Amino acid sequence: MIAIRQFFISSSFWVSCSWAQVDSIEIIKHRHELNTIKDDKVIKTYRIALGRQPKGKKMERSDKRTPVGHYHIRRKLAASDYYKSLILNYPTAEEKVDAEARGVDIGDHLCLHGMRDYLYYLPSFLQRMHRWVDWTAGCIALTNDEMDELFEEVEEGTPVVIYE
């Protein structure tokens, strides 16, 4: 009897936790939006900050643009210089080939992240002001509270599509 009861408790726990997982993330740069998608429906929208030059496709490391394309979460970092980070598989093989053909360095690190570590003490309502200005080198930035939510909802391998 105890084993059966334990099975139902653990099964319902698994079911209740599985709703939080997202199927994919879409980022719409011109709207400064990050949407989490489950079963082809937007389940949550976050306002985001982008690279300092948000318009256009990322062409080289120093252009301060957020790239456009299809990626996936390569790694989850529970601690980074920017609170928590979701590292994307940027650049893709095609982007590397294109950059080499043009003779430029396209960079090698792109992520969704929270606020700089030295700003951790700011309350959430003040952290939200970071979205008034695009300030990253090309990454996608959220508040630390939002990053906590997103970090729990995604897994390594989650697809991320970035649209202009």
N, C-alpha and C positions, 0 to 999 in steps of 0.2 A: 504494500500500500504506500509506504513512504517513497519507494522508487518511482511509482506511477505519479504520485503527487510532485516529486522533484522533476520528473520529465515534463509535466505540464507547466510548471513554473518556469523551467529553463526554456521551453518552447515558446511560451508567451513572452518571455523576456526578449528572445531573439526576434520574434515578430515585431514587438514594439520598437526595437532598436532599428530594424531594417527599414522603417519608413523614412528615416533621416538620410539615408544614402541617396546621392544624386547620380543620375545616369551620365550627365555631362554639364559642362559650364560653357556659356556663351558670353563673350565680351563684345559690346557694341561701343566702339571708341567714340563716335560722334555724339552719343548720348551719355557718355561716361557711366555706363551701366555694366554690371556683371550679373548675369542671371544664372541661377541654378535650375537645372532641368531634371524632371523625373517623369517617366512615362509620357514624353512629348509635351509636358506642361511646365510652365515657369512656376517654381514653387517659392522662390524668393529673389528679390532684386536688391542689389547693393549699389550705392553710388561710389564711384572710384576716382582716384587720381591716376594719371598716366605719365608717360615721359614728357619732358619739357616741350618737345615739338611733336604733339600727338598726331598731327595729320600726315598721312602718307605712310608708305611701307618702309620698314627699317632697311636701310641700305648698307650701313656700316656701324661699327661699334660706337663711335663718338657722335652720332647724329641725334641722340636723345629721343628717338622715336620708339613707340611701342609697335612691335611687328604685327602683321596681319597674316593669318593662316591657321592651319590645323595642327594642333599640338596635343600632348597629353602630360599629365602630372608624372614626372619621372621620379621624384623623391619628395617626401614630407620631412621638413626640419622643424622639430619642436622648439628649437632655440636657434636664433640667428641674430645678426646685427639689427635686423628689422623685426624683432619679436619672434614671430613664427613665419615660415616660408613654405610655399608650395613651388618646387622647382619644376619648370617645364623643360621639355626635350628640345629646346632651342639652342642652336639652329638645327633645322632638319638637314638631311643629306642634300636635298635639292638646293637649299639656301647656302650651304657650304660650297657646293659646286659653282653656283652663280657668283658668289663672292670671290672665289679663287679666279674665275674667268675674268672678273673685273679688276682683280689685283687689290682687293681691299680686305680688311679684317672686319668680319661681321659681328664679332663678339661671341661669347660662349655662355652667358648666364642670363636667364630671364626667369622671373618668378612673380607669384602673387605673394604679397607680404603685408605685414602690419607696419607700425610706426617705428622710427629709430629708437633704439634701446634707451637713449638718454631722455626720451620724451615719455617713458612709461608711466610717469607719475601724473600725467595730465588726465583729468577725468574724460570720460567718453564724449561728452558734449563738446569739449574743446578739441579733442582729436578729430571730430567731424569737420572742423574748419580746414583741415589739410586739403580737402577736396576743392576748395576755392581756387587753387592754383595747381596746375600740373607740375610736379616737382621731381619725379623720378628720372633715372637715366634711361628708362624704357620699360621698367617693370609696371605692375598693376598694384596699387596700394589701397588698403582698407584700414579701418580703425582696428585696434587690437581686439575689441569685443567682437567685431564682425569676423576677424580672422579666426578667433576661437570657434565661432559657429561653423565657418566654412571648413576649417581644419578637421572638425569632427564628421562632417558630412561627405567628405571625399576620400578616395583611396588612391594609392599609386596606380597609374594606368587610366584614371578618369580622363576622357577626352575634353579638350579645351579648344574652342573655336573663337578666334579673334577676328571680328569684322571691322571694316573702316567705319 
